[in-house]
């Protein structure tokens, strides 16, 4: 097994069991404890694990929120496929909202150039990506800039979002579960996300499978608020089926490239 494959297997195991131990990993992968510790250090530097005594815990379990470079460096292939699949749901014309998130940011990079769109975003990074596009009327929502996510939050952002209405909101989330809905670690960011959903006729969530089943501190929406969820085929098949059956019955579920979600459909 290559080191990168082993790193991925360790991360998946940590997310499944909530914790990994150095001794158990050494036995499982037939390697020295020193090699395991080096692997855990690599994963911690990537922002996906936190080292604890004797092992490591996935950052989701600690309520830790990685910064943008750390989040952008993981699940890159899955995020690219999700972003590409989301393009199918961009209207031919009208107004859309792009949430702050690394997968949504990838979508901004590949927005069609042949459609006249008004794009609303509270992400300066996304705004810079789109600033030179002649076919796009760009509306940048202001507010206090959160350094960890590079998203505008607080009263100014809420006021601006309260005065607009868009055709589609493409949303990011840190966690999505049947029990808690859509969640994120920061309450100020959750309020802006909630306002973004309220400002949209349709809500489309872009989330790789590592977000599914995780819950964070602040809830900003229910599954009933989501019209379409686009994820990757790494999602557990049973969880995918449970999400399909969740209300509302008109919601769609997509996993680009095949897998448990298959093609879009109701349920």
N, C-alpha and C positions, 0 to 999 in steps of 0.2 A: 504494500500500500504506500502510495506517495504521501509526502508530508501534507500536501494540501488536502488530499482525500481524508487523511487522518484528522486534520483540524476540523473538517466539516463533520466527520462522524462524532468527534468529541462534542462539538457545539450542539448537534442534534440530540445527543444523549443528555446533555445538560438541560436542554429545554424540555425534554420529555420527562426527566426524573427530578428536575429542580435543582440538582447538584451533582457534581462529579468529584470523586476522590482520587488522589494521585496513585495510591497503591492499587485500587481497583482498575484504574485505567492501564497501569503498567502490566497487570495480569491479563487484562482483556486484549490488549494489542501486542503482548509479548515484547515489551521493551523496558528499558530502565526507567526508574523514577526520575532520573535527571532529564531524560528526553521528554517525559510527560510534563515536567515543570517548564521546560523550554517551550513546549507546545502551548501550555496555558498562558505563558507570558506573551507569546505571539497573539493569541486570541484576545488577551486583555488589552494589548496595544491597539488592536483593531476596534476596540470598544464594544465587544459582544459578550465578554465574560468579565467577571470581577474575581480576583484571587481572594480566597479566604483560607483560614488555617486548614491545611491538609487537602485542599482541593480548590474548586471554583464554583461560582453560581452565575447563571445567566443574568444579564443586566436587567431583564424584565422583572425578575423576582425581587430585585432590590429597589425597584422604583427609580433606578438610575436612568437618566436620559442622555444617550450619547450625543455628541455634537454632530454637525452636518458632515464634516469629512469622514468621521467614523461610520456614520450611517450610510454614506454614499459608497463606501468601499466594500460593503457586504451585499450579497444577493444581487449582484450586478446584472447577471444574465436574466434572472427572473424579472427584475425591475424593467429591463429593456423590453422584454416580451409583453409585460403588462402595459407599459406605456404605448407600445405599438398597437395593441388590441384596443386601447382606449380611443385611438384616433377614429375608429369606426363609428364612435358615438358623438363625434364633434359635428354640430349642425353645419349646413352649407352656408348659413349666415346667421347673424344674431349675436347675442351676448353670452359669454361663458365666464365662469369663475375658476381660477386655478389656485388651489390651496397651497400652503407652504409644506413641502415634503419632497424627499429625494426622488421618489417615483414620479410624482407630478412634474417635478422639474425636468425630468428626462422627456416627459411628454411635450413640454414647452419647446424643447429643442427640435422636435420633429413635427410641429404643427403644420398643416398644409399651407402652402403659399397662394393657393388659388381660391381662397374663401375670404370674404369680407367679414371680419369678426371684431367685436368689441371684447377685450379680455380684461377682466378685473382680477387683481391679485394683491395680496398683502405680503408678498415675498419680493424684496428688492432684487434677489438673485434672478428670479424668473422675469422680473421687469427688465433687467439688463439684457437677458437673453432675447427678449422680444422687442427691445427698444428700436432696432433698426428695420423692423418689418413694415413695409409700406402697406400691406393689406390688413394691418391690425391697428385698431384704435385702442391704445393702452391706458387703463385706468389703475393707477397705483394707490392702494389704500395705505394711509399713513398711521402713525401711532408709535408707541414705545417699541424699540427694536429689541427682541430677545436674542442675546448673543448666541445661545446654545442652538436655536433653530433658525435664526435669521428671519423671523416672522414679526410683523407689526401686530401689536396687541393693545389692549386697554381701550379707554373711552373714545379716542379719535377713530380707531378702527371700527368699533361698534356703531358709532354714529354714521359713518360712511356706509356701512353695510345695511343699516336700517333704512336707507333711502334709495336702494337700488333693487332691481329684480332681473335675474338672468335666466336664460333658458336651461342651462346645465351647470351644476357645480361639480368639479372633479376634486374629490376630497382625499386627503391622506389620514391615516390613523395609526396610533401606536399599538392599540389593542382592539380586538373585535371578538365578542363572545355572545352566545345566545342569552346568557344570564344578565350581562351588564351592557350590552350594546357596544357603542363606540366610545373609546376612552383614550386619554392622553395624560401624561404626568402633571402638566401645569394647568392650574385653574384659569389663568388669564387667557391662555391659548384655547382652552376648551370653550370659553365664552365667544371668542371670535369664530371658532369652527361652527358653533351652534348658530350664530348669526348668519354665517355663510350658507348653511343648509336652509335656513328660513328664507333667504333671499333668492332661492332657486326653485324653478318649476320641477326639475329633476335632479336627483343626487346620485352620483356615481362614485363609489369608493374604490381606490386603487390600493391594494394591500397584498404584499407577498405572504406566503403561508406561515412565516414565523410570527406574524401579528395575530393570526387566528387562534383564539383560545386564551389570549392574554388579556388581563385586566389591569388598568392603571388607575391613578388616583381620581381623576376628574372625568366624568361622563359628559359627552356633548351630543349624544344622539342614540336613538334606538334602531334596531334593525328595520323596524317599520318605516323609518325615515329614508332608508336606502332603496333606490329603484334598481340599481345594478351594482353588484360586487364583482370586481375583476381581480383574480388572484392567480397563482401558478399551480401546476399540477403536483406540487409537493404537499398539498393539503391532505390531511387524513380523510379517507373516503367516507367514513361514518360521519365525521364532522361536516363534510361537504353536503351530505344528504340531509342532515339536520338543518343546515342553513337554507337549503332549497325549500324545505317544508315550513320555514318560519314565515310569519306574516310580514308584509302583505302578499297575497297570492299572485299579484302581478309582477313581483320583483324578479329580476333575472340574476343568473349566476354564471360567471365565465371563468374558464381556466384556459388561457391561450396555449396552444400547442397540444391540446388533448388532455387526457388524465381524468380524474374523478368528476370534474365539472362538465366535461364534454362541451357541447355547443350551447349557445344561449337558449334558455327556455324559462317558462314560468315555474314558480314553486319555491 
